[in-house]
Amino acid sequence: MLGKPLLKKSFFTRNNIKTRLYKIYHENGEMWQTGSFVDEKLDSTWLIYHQEGFLEKKINYQKGLYG
């Protein structure tokens, strides 16, 4: 069972647009997701972690598109 993700997020903005690294944490403080945005679009390999800290999957995005 996955814990609720914390609302603790870390990201940068440029002109109020999400850009660069983005991090979200599980309720227990472990990393949940990390990846990058470019101009409000997912644009990198996103890493999804289990609440116990191990990597569950990698998802590739380019300019907001999966794959």
N, C-alpha and C positions, 0 to 999 in steps of 0.2 A: 504494500500500500504506500503510495507516495504521499509525503507530507505536503501541506499547503506551501506554495512559494511565498517568500517574504516580499513585501512591497519594496524592499531595499533594492534599488537599481542603480547602476552606475553607467552613465553615458555622457556624451558631450553634445552640445548643440552649436549650430552656426546659423544665425538669423532665425532662431526658434525651430530649426529643422534638425532632427536626430541625425547624427553622423558619428562615425568612428565606433570604438568598442562599446559594447552593451553587455552588462552582466546582471543576472537575476539569481537570487539565492533561495535555497530551500529554507523552511522554517527553522531547521536545526543549524543553520549557518553554512551548510555545505553549498558549493556552487551548484546551480540547477542548469542554467543556460549561459552561454557566452558566444558572441559573434559580433559582426559589424553591420552598421547601417551606412549607406551613402545616399544622401538626399532623401531621407525617410524610407528607403527601400533596403530590404535585407540584401547584403552583398558581401558574402564571405562564406567560409565553412563554419556553420553553427555547431557547437558541441553541446550535447545534452547529457547531463550527469544524473545518476541515481542519487537518491538522498543519502546513501552510504558513501558517496564520493567516487564511485567508479564510473567510467565513461560508458553510457548506454548506446549512443549513436552519434553519427556525424551527418549533417545535412548541408548540402552545397546550394548556395543561392548566388545568382548573378543578376544585378539590377532588378531585384524583387522576384525573380523567377526561380522556381525549384529546378534543380538539375544541373 
